[in-house]
């Protein structure tokens, strides 16, 4: 007698995301890998100097970009807006510069503080573009 479980008789479904959302989600996963790698390295070495960099990579890279990717997938018109493009470029230019310059600052290279400050301002501008996009392009019923 052959039996089949309910789970094996269910056809797997695929969820389709907007191309814009997929780009954000893939970038978020890259930042997740970097953040986890940093965490492992800090734990293994018992040197937590890079803790601020680790936090920025995880929060602005993984968490914020993943949420943006999900929001832009659920609301594709917002993901295709000019504000979304501004958000994308500001986020993806500022975060790598911020992470590298912050790493240099926490290891003693104070000469890069202006670069860090500019990258932080650009990141904040990207968040403002995201917020404006949400308030302007997401409508209630």
N, CA, C and O atoms as a MOPAC input file, in Angstrom:
PM7 MOZYME 1SCF
protein

 N      0.83300 1    -1.16100 1     0.00000 1
 C      0.00000 1     0.00000 1     0.00000 1
 C      0.88700 1     1.23500 1     0.00000 1
 O      1.78800 1     1.37800 1     0.82600 1
 N      0.60800 1     2.12700 1    -0.94900 1
 C      1.41100 1     3.33700 1    -1.08000 1
 C      0.62400 1     4.51200 1    -0.51900 1
 O     -0.54900 1     4.70700 1    -0.83800 1
 N      1.29900 1     5.29200 1     0.32800 1
 C      0.64700 1     6.47300 1     0.88200 1
 C      1.41200 1     7.72300 1     0.44800 1
 O      2.62100 1     7.68700 1     0.22100 1
 N      0.69400 1     8.79600 1     0.34200 1
 C      1.32700 1    10.07000 1     0.02100 1
 C      0.95900 1    11.06000 1     1.10100 1
 O     -0.17900 1    11.10100 1     1.56900 1
 N      1.90300 1    11.83000 1     1.47400 1
 C      1.62400 1    12.83600 1     2.49100 1
 C      0.99700 1    14.05600 1     1.83500 1
 O      1.14300 1    14.29200 1     0.63600 1
 N      0.30400 1    14.81200 1     2.64800 1
 C     -0.32500 1    16.03500 1     2.14500 1
 C      0.73100 1    16.99700 1     1.62000 1
 O      0.49100 1    17.70700 1     0.64400 1
 N      1.89700 1    17.02600 1     2.25800 1
 C      2.94700 1    17.95800 1     1.84600 1
 C      3.48700 1    17.59500 1     0.46500 1
 O      3.79000 1    18.48500 1    -0.33000 1
 N      3.61100 1    16.29200 1     0.16800 1
 C      4.17800 1    15.91400 1    -1.11800 1
 C      3.18000 1    16.08500 1    -2.26100 1
 O      3.58200 1    16.13100 1    -3.42300 1
 N      1.89700 1    16.17900 1    -1.95600 1
 C      0.92200 1    16.34100 1    -3.02200 1
 C      0.64300 1    17.80900 1    -3.34100 1
 O     -0.10600 1    18.11600 1    -4.26800 1
 N      1.24100 1    18.70100 1    -2.57700 1
 C      1.04700 1    20.12800 1    -2.81300 1
 C      2.06000 1    20.59000 1    -3.84300 1
 O      3.25700 1    20.33200 1    -3.71600 1
 N      1.57600 1    21.26600 1    -4.84700 1
 C      2.46100 1    21.80600 1    -5.86700 1
 C      3.09400 1    23.08200 1    -5.33600 1
 O      2.39100 1    23.98400 1    -4.88200 1
 N      4.40600 1    23.16200 1    -5.39000 1
 C      5.04000 1    24.37200 1    -4.88400 1
 C      4.66000 1    25.57100 1    -5.74900 1
 O      4.57200 1    25.47300 1    -6.97300 1
 N      4.44300 1    26.68300 1    -5.09700 1
 C      4.12200 1    27.88900 1    -5.84100 1
 C      5.31600 1    28.82200 1    -5.79400 1
 O      6.12900 1    28.76800 1    -4.87100 1
 N      5.40800 1    29.65900 1    -6.78000 1
 C      6.48700 1    30.63800 1    -6.79200 1
 C      5.87600 1    32.01500 1    -6.62900 1
 O      4.78400 1    32.30600 1    -7.11700 1
 N      6.61500 1    32.84300 1    -5.93200 1
 C      6.17400 1    34.21000 1    -5.74400 1
 C      6.97100 1    35.07900 1    -6.68900 1
 O      8.19400 1    34.97300 1    -6.77000 1
 N      6.28100 1    35.92200 1    -7.38700 1
 C      6.94100 1    36.78600 1    -8.34100 1
 C      7.09700 1    38.17800 1    -7.73500 1
 O      6.12000 1    38.79000 1    -7.30400 1
 N      8.31400 1    38.66100 1    -7.70600 1
 C      8.60200 1    40.00000 1    -7.21500 1
 C      8.91400 1    40.90100 1    -8.39200 1
 O      9.30000 1    40.44000 1    -9.46700 1
 N      8.74400 1    42.18100 1    -8.17400 1
 C      9.10400 1    43.13100 1    -9.22500 1
 C     10.61600 1    43.08100 1    -9.41800 1
 O     11.34900 1    42.80800 1    -8.46700 1
 N     11.09400 1    43.34100 1   -10.63500 1
 C     12.54500 1    43.34100 1   -10.87100 1
 C     13.28500 1    44.31300 1    -9.95200 1
 O     14.39800 1    44.02400 1    -9.51200 1
 N     12.67500 1    45.45700 1    -9.66100 1
 C     13.30100 1    46.42400 1    -8.75700 1
 C     13.43400 1    45.82400 1    -7.36200 1
 O     14.48700 1    45.93800 1    -6.73500 1
 N     12.38100 1    45.19200 1    -6.87700 1
 C     12.42400 1    44.57200 1    -5.56200 1
 C     13.48600 1    43.49200 1    -5.47700 1
 O     14.16100 1    43.35700 1    -4.45600 1
 N     13.63200 1    42.72900 1    -6.53900 1
 C     14.62000 1    41.64200 1    -6.56900 1
 C     16.03600 1    42.20100 1    -6.43900 1
 O     16.86300 1    41.63400 1    -5.72600 1
 N     16.31300 1    43.29400 1    -7.11700 1
 C     17.64500 1    43.91300 1    -7.02900 1
 C     17.93900 1    44.32000 1    -5.58300 1
 O     19.01400 1    44.03200 1    -5.05600 1
 N     16.97500 1    44.99300 1    -4.94800 1
 C     17.14800 1    45.40400 1    -3.55100 1
 C     17.37000 1    44.19000 1    -2.64900 1
 O     18.24800 1    44.21200 1    -1.78700 1
 N     16.58400 1    43.14100 1    -2.84200 1
 C     16.69700 1    41.95300 1    -1.99300 1
 C     18.03600 1    41.24700 1    -2.18800 1
 O     18.63100 1    40.78000 1    -1.21700 1
 N     18.51000 1    41.16200 1    -3.40700 1
 C     19.80500 1    40.51700 1    -3.65400 1
 C     20.93900 1    41.32500 1    -3.03000 1
 O     21.86400 1    40.75500 1    -2.45100 1
 N     20.87000 1    42.64500 1    -3.14600 1
 C     21.88200 1    43.48000 1    -2.49900 1
 C     21.82100 1    43.33000 1    -0.98100 1
 O     22.85400 1    43.28800 1    -0.31400 1
 N     20.61300 1    43.25100 1    -0.44200 1
 C     20.44800 1    43.06600 1     1.00200 1
 C     21.11600 1    41.77400 1     1.45700 1
 O     21.76400 1    41.74700 1     2.50300 1
 N     20.96500 1    40.71600 1     0.69000 1
 C     21.57000 1    39.43200 1     1.05300 1
 C     23.09900 1    39.52800 1     1.00700 1
 O     23.78200 1    38.92400 1     1.83300 1
 N     23.62700 1    40.27100 1     0.06100 1
 C     25.08300 1    40.46700 1     0.01800 1
 C     25.54700 1    41.16600 1     1.29900 1
 O     26.54700 1    40.77100 1     1.89800 1
 N     24.81800 1    42.20100 1     1.71200 1
 C     25.17500 1    42.87900 1     2.95800 1
 C     24.99200 1    41.96400 1     4.16900 1
 O     25.76000 1    42.05600 1     5.12600 1
 N     24.00600 1    41.09900 1     4.14200 1
 C     23.82900 1    40.13100 1     5.22400 1
 C     25.05100 1    39.22700 1     5.33500 1
 O     25.55300 1    38.98500 1     6.43300 1
 N     25.51900 1    38.73500 1     4.21200 1
 C     26.70200 1    37.86100 1     4.19800 1
 C     27.91400 1    38.61400 1     4.74600 1
 O     28.68100 1    38.07000 1     5.53900 1
 N     28.08200 1    39.86900 1     4.32000 1
 C     29.20000 1    40.67800 1     4.81300 1
 C     29.07000 1    40.89300 1     6.31900 1
 O     30.04200 1    40.73600 1     7.05800 1
 N     27.86700 1    41.25300 1     6.77300 1
 C     27.64100 1    41.49400 1     8.19800 1
 C     27.86700 1    40.25700 1     9.04300 1
 O     28.48400 1    40.33400 1    10.10600 1
 N     27.38000 1    39.12700 1     8.58600 1
 C     27.59000 1    37.87500 1     9.32600 1
 C     29.07800 1    37.52800 1     9.34500 1
 O     29.61200 1    37.11200 1    10.37300 1
 N     29.73500 1    37.70100 1     8.21700 1
 C     31.17900 1    37.44700 1     8.15600 1
 C     31.94300 1    38.32700 1     9.13700 1
 O     32.85500 1    37.86100 1     9.81900 1
 N     31.56600 1    39.60100 1     9.20300 1
 C     32.20800 1    40.50600 1    10.16100 1
 C     31.96200 1    40.04200 1    11.59700 1
 O     32.86800 1    40.06600 1    12.43000 1
 N     30.73400 1    39.62300 1    11.87700 1
 C     30.40600 1    39.14300 1    13.21200 1
 C     31.21800 1    37.92400 1    13.59500 1
 O     31.70300 1    37.82300 1    14.72200 1
 N     31.36800 1    37.00500 1    12.66700 1
 C     32.16700 1    35.80200 1    12.92300 1
 C     33.62300 1    36.17800 1    13.17400 1
 O     34.25300 1    35.65900 1    14.09500 1
 N     34.15400 1    37.07900 1    12.35600 1
 C     35.54600 1    37.49000 1    12.51900 1
 C     35.75600 1    38.19000 1    13.86200 1
 O     36.75700 1    37.94900 1    14.53800 1
 N     34.82100 1    39.05200 1    14.24700 1
 C     34.95500 1    39.74100 1    15.52400 1
 C     34.88300 1    38.74600 1    16.68100 1
 O     35.67300 1    38.81900 1    17.62300 1
 N     33.94800 1    37.83400 1    16.60400 1
 C     33.81800 1    36.84400 1    17.66900 1
 C     35.03400 1    35.94600 1    17.77000 1
 O     35.51200 1    35.66100 1    18.86800 1
 N     35.53300 1    35.50200 1    16.63400 1
 C     36.68500 1    34.59200 1    16.64000 1
 C     37.94400 1    35.27600 1    17.15800 1
 O     38.76300 1    34.65700 1    17.83600 1
 N     38.08800 1    36.55100 1    16.83400 1
 C     39.29000 1    37.27900 1    17.26400 1
 C     39.12500 1    37.94200 1    18.63100 1
 O     40.09300 1    38.41600 1    19.22600 1
 N     37.89400 1    37.96800 1    19.11400 1
 C     37.55400 1    38.67200 1    20.35200 1
 C     37.95600 1    40.14500 1    20.28800 1
 O     38.29000 1    40.75700 1    21.30300 1
 N     37.91800 1    40.70400 1    19.07200 1
 C     38.20600 1    42.12200 1    18.84400 1
 C     36.95400 1    42.73700 1    18.23600 1
 O     36.60300 1    42.45300 1    17.09000 1
 N     36.29500 1    43.56700 1    19.00100 1
 C     35.00800 1    44.12600 1    18.57900 1
 C     35.12800 1    45.58600 1    18.14400 1
 O     34.16100 1    46.34400 1    18.22000 1
 N     36.30300 1    45.96900 1    17.69400 1
 C     36.53400 1    47.33600 1    17.23200 1
 C     35.58900 1    47.70400 1    16.08700 1
 O     35.13100 1    48.84400 1    15.99900 1
 N     35.30500 1    46.76300 1    15.23400 1
 C     34.47500 1    47.03200 1    14.04600 1
 C     32.97000 1    46.94600 1    14.33100 1
 O     32.16400 1    46.91700 1    13.40100 1
 N     32.59900 1    46.90700 1    15.58700 1
 C     31.18700 1    46.82300 1    15.97300 1
 C     30.31900 1    47.89100 1    15.29500 1
 O     29.23100 1    47.55700 1    14.82600 1
 N     30.75100 1    49.16600 1    15.22000 1
 C     29.90800 1    50.16200 1    14.54300 1
 C     29.74700 1    49.89100 1    13.04400 1
 O     28.68100 1    50.12700 1    12.47500 1
 N     30.79200 1    49.40500 1    12.42400 1
 C     30.72300 1    49.07900 1    10.99100 1
 C     29.76700 1    47.90200 1    10.79100 1
 O     28.92200 1    47.91900 1     9.89600 1
 N     29.91200 1    46.89700 1    11.62300 1
 C     29.05000 1    45.71500 1    11.60300 1
 C     27.57400 1    46.13100 1    11.73800 1
 O     26.71200 1    45.63100 1    11.01400 1
 N     27.30000 1    47.04300 1    12.66300 1
 C     25.92100 1    47.50800 1    12.87700 1
 C     25.39600 1    48.25600 1    11.65500 1
 O     24.24900 1    48.05200 1    11.25800 1
 N     26.20800 1    49.11200 1    11.05800 1
 C     25.76000 1    49.86000 1     9.87600 1
 C     25.50200 1    48.92700 1     8.68600 1
 O     24.51200 1    49.07700 1     7.97000 1
 N     26.39900 1    47.97300 1     8.49000 1
 C     26.22300 1    47.02700 1     7.37700 1
 C     24.94400 1    46.21600 1     7.57700 1
 O     24.19000 1    46.01100 1     6.62600 1
 N     24.69300 1    45.75500 1     8.79600 1
 C     23.50200 1    44.95200 1     9.04900 1
 C     22.21400 1    45.76600 1     8.99700 1
 O     21.22000 1    45.31000 1     8.43300 1
 N     22.21800 1    46.95200 1     9.57200 1
 C     20.97300 1    47.72800 1     9.62700 1
 C     20.67800 1    48.46500 1     8.33100 1
 O     19.56600 1    48.37200 1     7.81100 1
 N     21.65300 1    49.19600 1     7.79900 1
 C     21.40500 1    49.91500 1     6.54700 1
 C     21.50700 1    49.00100 1     5.33300 1
 O     20.79400 1    49.18300 1     4.34700 1
 N     22.40200 1    48.01300 1     5.41200 1
 C     22.57300 1    47.10100 1     4.28400 1
 C     21.52900 1    46.01500 1     4.24900 1
 O     20.72200 1    45.95800 1     3.32200 1
 N     21.53200 1    45.14800 1     5.24900 1
 C     20.61100 1    44.01500 1     5.26000 1
 C     19.17700 1    44.44100 1     5.54600 1
 O     18.30300 1    44.26700 1     4.69700 1
 N     18.92600 1    44.99000 1     6.71300 1
 C     17.54400 1    45.22800 1     7.14300 1
 C     16.83800 1    46.28800 1     6.28600 1
 O     15.73500 1    46.04900 1     5.79400 1
 N     17.45500 1    47.43000 1     6.11000 1
 C     16.79700 1    48.51500 1     5.37900 1
 C     16.61600 1    48.17000 1     3.90300 1
 O     15.55900 1    48.42700 1     3.32700 1
 N     17.64200 1    47.59000 1     3.29700 1
 C     17.51800 1    47.25100 1     1.87400 1
 C     16.53500 1    46.10600 1     1.64800 1
 O     15.81400 1    46.09800 1     0.65100 1
 N     16.50100 1    45.14700 1     2.55700 1
 C     15.52800 1    44.05900 1     2.42500 1
 C     14.10400 1    44.59700 1     2.54400 1
 O     13.22700 1    44.22200 1     1.76600 1
 N     13.87900 1    45.46800 1     3.51000 1
 C     12.53600 1    46.05900 1     3.64800 1
 C     12.17300 1    46.89200 1     2.42900 1
 O     11.03800 1    46.83400 1     1.95500 1
 N     13.12000 1    47.66500 1     1.91700 1
 C     12.84800 1    48.45100 1     0.70900 1
 C     12.49600 1    47.51100 1    -0.44600 1
 O     11.56800 1    47.78600 1    -1.20700 1
 N     13.23000 1    46.40800 1    -0.58000 1
 C     12.94100 1    45.45200 1    -1.64800 1
 C     11.55500 1    44.84800 1    -1.51900 1
 O     10.84900 1    44.68700 1    -2.51400 1
 N     11.16500 1    44.51700 1    -0.30700 1
 C      9.81400 1    43.97400 1    -0.10200 1
 C      8.74300 1    45.03200 1    -0.36900 1
 O      7.72800 1    44.74900 1    -1.00500 1
 N      8.97400 1    46.24200 1     0.11800 1
 C      7.99600 1    47.32000 1    -0.10400 1
 C      7.88900 1    47.63700 1    -1.58300 1
 O      6.78500 1    47.80900 1    -2.10100 1
 N      9.02100 1    47.71700 1    -2.27000 1
 C      8.98800 1    48.02900 1    -3.70200 1
 C      8.40900 1    46.87300 1    -4.53000 1
 O      7.95600 1    47.08400 1    -5.65500 1
 N      8.42100 1    45.66000 1    -3.97900 1
 C      7.77400 1    44.54100 1    -4.66100 1
 C      6.26800 1    44.57100 1    -4.46100 1
 O      5.50600 1    44.29500 1    -5.38700 1
 N      5.84300 1    44.90600 1    -3.25400 1
 C      4.40900 1    44.96900 1    -2.96400 1
 C      3.76700 1    46.18500 1    -3.63700 1
 O      2.60900 1    46.14200 1    -4.05300 1
 N      4.52900 1    47.25000 1    -3.73300 1
 C      4.04600 1    48.49100 1    -4.35500 1
 C      4.95400 1    48.85100 1    -5.52100 1
 O      5.77800 1    49.75800 1    -5.40200 1
 N      4.81400 1    48.15000 1    -6.65600 1
 C      5.74900 1    48.31700 1    -7.76800 1
 C      5.78100 1    49.73200 1    -8.34900 1
 O      6.81700 1    50.15500 1    -8.86100 1
 N      4.67900 1    50.46600 1    -8.28200 1
 C      4.71700 1    51.83100 1    -8.81500 1
 C      5.66400 1    52.69700 1    -7.98900 1
 O      6.34300 1    53.56500 1    -8.53900 1
 N      5.71700 1    52.47400 1    -6.67900 1
 C      6.67200 1    53.19800 1    -5.83900 1
 C      8.09800 1    52.77600 1    -6.18800 1
 O      9.00600 1    53.60700 1    -6.19100 1
 N      8.30000 1    51.49400 1    -6.48000 1
 C      9.62200 1    50.99100 1    -6.83100 1
 C     10.14000 1    51.49100 1    -8.15900 1
 O     11.34700 1    51.49700 1    -8.40200 1
 N      9.23300 1    51.91100 1    -9.01500 1
 C      9.62700 1    52.41900 1   -10.33400 1
 C      9.69200 1    53.94100 1   -10.38900 1
 O      9.97700 1    54.50600 1   -11.44400 1
 N      9.44100 1    54.59300 1    -9.30000 1
 C      9.41600 1    56.05900 1    -9.29200 1
 C     10.83000 1    56.64700 1    -9.33200 1
 O     11.81900 1    55.96500 1    -9.06600 1
 N     10.88500 1    57.91600 1    -9.66700 1
 C     12.16500 1    58.63100 1    -9.65900 1
 C     12.75400 1    58.64100 1    -8.24100 1
 O     13.96600 1    58.51500 1    -8.06700 1
 N     11.89700 1    58.79000 1    -7.24300 1
 C     12.37700 1    58.77800 1    -5.85700 1
 C     13.02500 1    57.43700 1    -5.50000 1
 O     13.99400 1    57.40200 1    -4.74200 1
 N     12.50300 1    56.34900 1    -6.03300 1
 C     13.10600 1    55.03200 1    -5.77700 1
 C     14.49600 1    54.95400 1    -6.40200 1
 O     15.41100 1    54.38000 1    -5.81100 1
 N     14.65600 1    55.51900 1    -7.57700 1
 C     15.97800 1    55.52800 1    -8.21800 1
 C     16.96300 1    56.37500 1    -7.41500 1
 O     18.11900 1    55.99300 1    -7.22900 1
 N     16.49400 1    57.52600 1    -6.94300 1
 C     17.34300 1    58.38100 1    -6.09900 1
 C     17.72300 1    57.62200 1    -4.82600 1
 O     18.88500 1    57.61800 1    -4.42000 1
 N     16.74600 1    56.99000 1    -4.20900 1
 C     16.98400 1    56.19500 1    -2.99800 1
 C     18.02200 1    55.11300 1    -3.27900 1
 O     18.96500 1    54.94000 1    -2.50600 1
 N     17.85400 1    54.39200 1    -4.37400 1
 C     18.75900 1    53.30100 1    -4.71800 1
 C     20.19900 1    53.78200 1    -4.81800 1
 O     21.09300 1    53.21900 1    -4.18500 1
 N     20.42200 1    54.81900 1    -5.61200 1
 C     21.79000 1    55.27200 1    -5.83600 1
 C     22.39600 1    55.89200 1    -4.59500 1
 O     23.57500 1    55.67400 1    -4.31500 1
 N     21.62100 1    56.66000 1    -3.84400 1
 C     22.16000 1    57.23500 1    -2.61600 1
 C     22.52900 1    56.13500 1    -1.61900 1
 O     23.58900 1    56.19500 1    -0.99700 1
 N     21.67200 1    55.14300 1    -1.46600 1
 C     21.93400 1    54.05200 1    -0.52700 1
 C     23.14700 1    53.22500 1    -0.94500 1
 O     23.98900 1    52.87800 1    -0.11800 1
 N     23.22200 1    52.91900 1    -2.22400 1
 C     24.24600 1    51.99800 1    -2.68400 1
 C     25.58600 1    52.64800 1    -3.00000 1
 O     26.57100 1    51.95100 1    -3.24400 1
 N     25.62900 1    53.96400 1    -2.99700 1
 C     26.91200 1    54.66200 1    -3.06700 1
 C     27.37700 1    55.00200 1    -1.65200 1
 O     28.55200 1    54.84400 1    -1.32000 1
 N     26.45300 1    55.46600 1    -0.83100 1
 C     26.85300 1    55.94100 1     0.49600 1
 C     27.26600 1    54.81300 1     1.44400 1
 O     28.22900 1    54.97700 1     2.19300 1
 N     26.58200 1    53.69500 1     1.43300 1
 C     26.87200 1    52.65100 1     2.42800 1
 C     28.27500 1    52.06000 1     2.30000 1
 O     28.96500 1    51.95000 1     3.31300 1
 N     28.72900 1    51.67700 1     1.11500 1
 C     30.11000 1    51.15700 1     1.04400 1
 C     31.14300 1    52.20700 1     1.46700 1
 O     32.10300 1    51.89000 1     2.16900 1
 N     30.94100 1    53.45700 1     1.03700 1
 C     31.86600 1    54.52400 1     1.42700 1
 C     31.81200 1    54.72400 1     2.94000 1
 O     32.84600 1    54.87900 1     3.59000 1
 N     30.60200 1    54.72000 1     3.49400 1
 C     30.43500 1    54.87900 1     4.93800 1
 C     31.12000 1    53.74600 1     5.69700 1
 O     31.82100 1    53.99200 1     6.67800 1
 N     30.92500 1    52.52700 1     5.25600 1
 C     31.49500 1    51.37800 1     5.96200 1
 C     33.02000 1    51.43700 1     5.95900 1
 O     33.65400 1    51.21700 1     6.99000 1
 N     33.59900 1    51.72800 1     4.81700 1
 C     35.06300 1    51.78300 1     4.72100 1
 C     35.60300 1    52.96100 1     5.53100 1
 O     36.56400 1    52.80400 1     6.28400 1
 N     34.99800 1    54.13100 1     5.38500 1
 C     35.50400 1    55.29700 1     6.11400 1
 C     35.29400 1    55.13800 1     7.61900 1
 O     36.14800 1    55.55500 1     8.40200 1
 N     34.18600 1    54.54900 1     8.03500 1
 C     33.96000 1    54.31000 1     9.46000 1
 C     34.98600 1    53.31300 1     9.99900 1
 O     35.48700 1    53.48200 1    11.11100 1
 N     35.29900 1    52.28700 1     9.22800 1
 C     36.32600 1    51.32600 1     9.64100 1
 C     37.66900 1    52.02800 1     9.81700 1
 O     38.40500 1    51.74200 1    10.76100 1
 N     37.98200 1    52.93400 1     8.92100 1
 C     39.23700 1    53.67900 1     9.03400 1
 C     39.23200 1    54.58900 1    10.26100 1
 O     40.23900 1    54.70300 1    10.96000 1
 N     38.09600 1    55.23300 1    10.51800 1
 C     38.00200 1    56.12800 1    11.67600 1
 C     38.16300 1    55.34300 1    12.98100 1
 O     38.90800 1    55.76000 1    13.86700 1
 N     37.47300 1    54.21900 1    13.10000 1
 C     37.55500 1    53.47400 1    14.36400 1
 C     38.92200 1    52.82800 1    14.57900 1
 O     39.25300 1    52.42200 1    15.69300 1
 N     39.71300 1    52.73400 1    13.51200 1
 C     41.07500 1    52.20800 1    13.66700 1
 C     42.10900 1    53.32400 1    13.71600 1
 O     43.31200 1    53.06800 1    13.65600 1
 N     41.63400 1    54.57100 1    13.82400 1
 C     42.55700 1    55.67000 1    14.08800 1
 C     42.82800 1    56.64600 1    12.96500 1
 O     43.57700 1    57.60200 1    13.16800 1
 N     42.26100 1    56.45300 1    11.80500 1
 C     42.49800 1    57.37000 1    10.68100 1
 C     41.46600 1    58.49600 1    10.69400 1
 O     40.46300 1    58.44000 1     9.98200 1
 N     41.71500 1    59.48500 1    11.48600 1
 C     40.76100 1    60.57800 1    11.67500 1
 C     40.67100 1    61.48500 1    10.44700 1
 O     39.73200 1    62.27500 1    10.33900 1
 N     41.60400 1    61.39100 1     9.54300 1
 C     41.59400 1    62.26400 1     8.36000 1
 C     40.42000 1    61.97400 1     7.42600 1
 O     40.09700 1    62.80300 1     6.57500 1
 N     39.77600 1    60.81400 1     7.56800 1
 C     38.65500 1    60.46300 1     6.69500 1
 C     37.29900 1    60.85900 1     7.29500 1
 O     36.25500 1    60.54200 1     6.72500 1
 N     37.31100 1    61.54000 1     8.42500 1
 C     36.04600 1    61.94700 1     9.03900 1
 C     35.18300 1    62.77600 1     8.07900 1
 O     33.96900 1    62.57600 1     8.05900 1
 N     35.74300 1    63.69400 1     7.28300 1
 C     34.88000 1    64.41300 1     6.32000 1
 C     34.21200 1    63.48300 1     5.30100 1
 O     33.06100 1    63.69900 1     4.92300 1
 N     34.92700 1    62.46100 1     4.86200 1
 C     34.34700 1    61.48100 1     3.92700 1
 C     33.21600 1    60.73200 1     4.61300 1
 O     32.15600 1    60.51400 1     4.02500 1
 N     33.44700 1    60.34000 1     5.85900 1
 C     32.41100 1    59.66200 1     6.63600 1
 C     31.18400 1    60.55400 1     6.77300 1
 O     30.05700 1    60.09700 1     6.57800 1
 N     31.39300 1    61.80200 1     7.10300 1
 C     30.26800 1    62.73200 1     7.28000 1
 C     29.47900 1    62.89800 1     5.99000 1
 O     28.24900 1    62.90600 1     6.01600 1
 N     30.16000 1    63.02900 1     4.87600 1
 C     29.47000 1    63.17600 1     3.58200 1
 C     28.67100 1    61.91200 1     3.26900 1
 O     27.53100 1    61.99700 1     2.81400 1
 N     29.26400 1    60.74300 1     3.51000 1
 C     28.55000 1    59.49800 1     3.22800 1
 C     27.33100 1    59.35300 1     4.13300 1
 O     26.30000 1    58.84100 1     3.69600 1
 N     27.43000 1    59.79400 1     5.38200 1
 C     26.27600 1    59.74800 1     6.28700 1
 C     25.16600 1    60.67400 1     5.81600 1
 O     23.98800 1    60.32200 1     5.88000 1
 N     25.54100 1    61.85600 1     5.34200 1
 C     24.54200 1    62.80500 1     4.82300 1
 C     23.87100 1    62.23000 1     3.57900 1
 O     22.65800 1    62.36400 1     3.41600 1
 N     24.64200 1    61.59300 1     2.70200 1
 C     24.06000 1    60.96700 1     1.50400 1
 C     23.12500 1    59.81800 1     1.88400 1
 O     22.06600 1    59.64800 1     1.27900 1
 N     23.52000 1    59.03000 1     2.88600 1
 C     22.65500 1    57.93800 1     3.35200 1
 C     21.35000 1    58.50200 1     3.91400 1
 O     20.27400 1    57.97000 1     3.64100 1
 N     21.44500 1    59.56500 1     4.68900 1
 C     20.24400 1    60.20200 1     5.24000 1
 C     19.36500 1    60.75600 1     4.12500 1
 O     18.13900 1    60.67100 1     4.19900 1
 N     19.97900 1    61.31900 1     3.10200 1
 C     19.20800 1    61.82400 1     1.95300 1
 C     18.47800 1    60.67400 1     1.26200 1
 O     17.34500 1    60.83900 1     0.81100 1
 N     19.12600 1    59.50700 1     1.17900 1
 C     18.47100 1    58.32700 1     0.60000 1
 C     17.27200 1    57.89100 1     1.42400 1
 O     16.24100 1    57.51100 1     0.86800 1
 N     17.39500 1    57.94200 1     2.73500 1
 C     16.27300 1    57.58800 1     3.61800 1
 C     15.14300 1    58.59700 1     3.46100 1
 O     13.97000 1    58.22500 1     3.46900 1
 N     15.48800 1    59.85700 1     3.31900 1
 C     14.45700 1    60.89200 1     3.10100 1
 C     13.76000 1    60.66600 1     1.76300 1
 O     12.54200 1    60.81900 1     1.66700 1
 N     14.52300 1    60.30100 1     0.72600 1
 C     13.90800 1    59.99400 1    -0.57800 1
 C     12.96400 1    58.80000 1    -0.44800 1
 O     11.87900 1    58.80000 1    -1.03000 1
 N     13.37300 1    57.78500 1     0.31100 1
 C     12.52400 1    56.61600 1     0.54800 1
 C     11.24000 1    57.03100 1     1.26800 1
 O     10.14200 1    56.64100 1     0.87000 1
 N     11.38700 1    57.81600 1     2.31900 1
 C     10.21400 1    58.26100 1     3.07900 1
 C      9.27500 1    59.08000 1     2.19500 1
 O      8.06000 1    58.88200 1     2.22400 1
 N      9.83400 1    59.99000 1     1.41700 1
 C      9.00100 1    60.79800 1     0.51500 1
 C      8.28500 1    59.89700 1    -0.48200 1
 O      7.10700 1    60.09900 1    -0.78000 1
 N      9.00000 1    58.90400 1    -0.99500 1
 C      8.40400 1    57.96200 1    -1.93900 1
 C      7.22500 1    57.23100 1    -1.30800 1
 O      6.17400 1    57.09000 1    -1.93400 1
 N      7.39300 1    56.77300 1    -0.08800 1
 C      6.31300 1    56.06300 1     0.60500 1
 C      5.11200 1    56.97800 1     0.80300 1
 O      3.98100 1    56.59200 1     0.50800 1
 N      5.34800 1    58.18000 1     1.29700 1
 C      4.22700 1    59.08900 1     1.56700 1
 C      3.55400 1    59.58100 1     0.29000 1
 O      2.34700 1    59.82500 1     0.29000 1
 N      4.30700 1    59.73000 1    -0.79600 1
 C      3.72000 1    60.24200 1    -2.04000 1
 C      3.10400 1    59.16500 1    -2.91700 1
 O      2.15200 1    59.43900 1    -3.64800 1
 N      3.63000 1    57.94100 1    -2.85800 1
 C      3.21300 1    56.92300 1    -3.82600 1
 C      2.40400 1    55.75600 1    -3.24300 1
 O      1.87600 1    54.94300 1    -4.00200 1
 N      2.29800 1    55.66000 1    -1.93300 1
 C      1.46600 1    54.60700 1    -1.34700 1
 C      0.15800 1    55.23700 1    -0.91200 1
 O      0.12400 1    56.13600 1    -0.07200 1
 N     -0.89100 1    54.75400 1    -1.48800 1
 C     -2.22300 1    55.29200 1    -1.19500 1
 C     -3.06400 1    54.24100 1    -0.48500 1
 O     -2.99800 1    53.05200 1    -0.79800 1
 N     -3.84500 1    54.69900 1     0.46400 1
 C     -4.79600 1    53.81200 1     1.12200 1
 C     -5.99500 1    53.59900 1     0.22400 1
 O     -6.11700 1    54.23400 1    -0.82400 1
 N     -6.86100 1    52.72400 1     0.62500 1
 C     -8.03800 1    52.43100 1    -0.22100 1
 C     -9.00700 1    53.52800 1    -0.19400 1
 O    -10.04900 1    53.44800 1    -0.84600 1

